[in-house]
Amino acid sequence: MELFPPVETLRVSGKSRPNAVAGAVAALLRTQGRAEVHAIGPAAVNQAVKALAIARGYLEGDGLDLIVQPAFVKLDLADEERTALMFSVRKIQLKA
């Protein structure tokens, strides 16, 4: 039995649509309670942050909100190590 099941990771690029990413984040939080969002570069980080703000609105009707913990991580992409921002996202229940 795994203590912590694997976390679903969403990779965001500078061309990602924030509404689509927000929908994916909201769906993962509703079903799994957590997600990770990875972004490399300023345009991707911008899209990721916008998506997280939009996702809050999507969750509000369900009595949920999200909390985000950003961190720098090293990713191996195509035999190259890149520094990315990883947003660890968790759902929280809003108080009635």
PEWONOR-V619131 format. One record per residue. N is the residue number from 1. RES is the residue in one small letter. PSI is psi in whole degrees, -180 to 180 (* if undefined). Layout:
BEGIN
n=N res=RES psi=PSI
n=N res=RES psi=PSI
END
This chain:
BEGIN
n=1 res=m psi=127
n=2 res=e psi=136
n=3 res=l psi=-45
n=4 res=f psi=116
n=5 res=p psi=158
n=6 res=p psi=148
n=7 res=v psi=135
n=8 res=e psi=133
n=9 res=t psi=130
n=10 res=l psi=128
n=11 res=r psi=124
n=12 res=v psi=136
n=13 res=s psi=174
n=14 res=g psi=-17
n=15 res=k psi=1
n=16 res=s psi=144
n=17 res=r psi=119
n=18 res=p psi=-38
n=19 res=n psi=-38
n=20 res=a psi=-43
n=21 res=v psi=-41
n=22 res=a psi=-42
n=23 res=g psi=-40
n=24 res=a psi=-42
n=25 res=v psi=-47
n=26 res=a psi=-42
n=27 res=a psi=-43
n=28 res=l psi=-41
n=29 res=l psi=-39
n=30 res=r psi=-41
n=31 res=t psi=-38
n=32 res=q psi=-18
n=33 res=g psi=-7
n=34 res=r psi=161
n=35 res=a psi=165
n=36 res=e psi=141
n=37 res=v psi=123
n=38 res=h psi=138
n=39 res=a psi=133
n=40 res=i psi=121
n=41 res=g psi=157
n=42 res=p psi=-38
n=43 res=a psi=-40
n=44 res=a psi=-41
n=45 res=v psi=-41
n=46 res=n psi=-47
n=47 res=q psi=-39
n=48 res=a psi=-44
n=49 res=v psi=-42
n=50 res=k psi=-42
n=51 res=a psi=-41
n=52 res=l psi=-38
n=53 res=a psi=-41
n=54 res=i psi=-39
n=55 res=a psi=-34
n=56 res=r psi=-42
n=57 res=g psi=-38
n=58 res=y psi=-34
n=59 res=l psi=-21
n=60 res=e psi=-40
n=61 res=g psi=-19
n=62 res=d psi=6
n=63 res=g psi=26
n=64 res=l psi=158
n=65 res=d psi=177
n=66 res=l psi=154
n=67 res=i psi=147
n=68 res=v psi=135
n=69 res=q psi=109
n=70 res=p psi=151
n=71 res=a psi=151
n=72 res=f psi=138
n=73 res=v psi=155
n=74 res=k psi=128
n=75 res=l psi=139
n=76 res=d psi=111
n=77 res=l psi=120
n=78 res=a psi=53
n=79 res=d psi=27
n=80 res=e psi=134
n=81 res=e psi=127
n=82 res=r psi=147
n=83 res=t psi=130
n=84 res=a psi=163
n=85 res=l psi=129
n=86 res=m psi=125
n=87 res=f psi=112
n=88 res=s psi=119
n=89 res=v psi=133
n=90 res=r psi=150
n=91 res=k psi=151
n=92 res=i psi=151
n=93 res=q psi=131
n=94 res=l psi=145
n=95 res=k psi=142
n=96 res=a psi=*
END
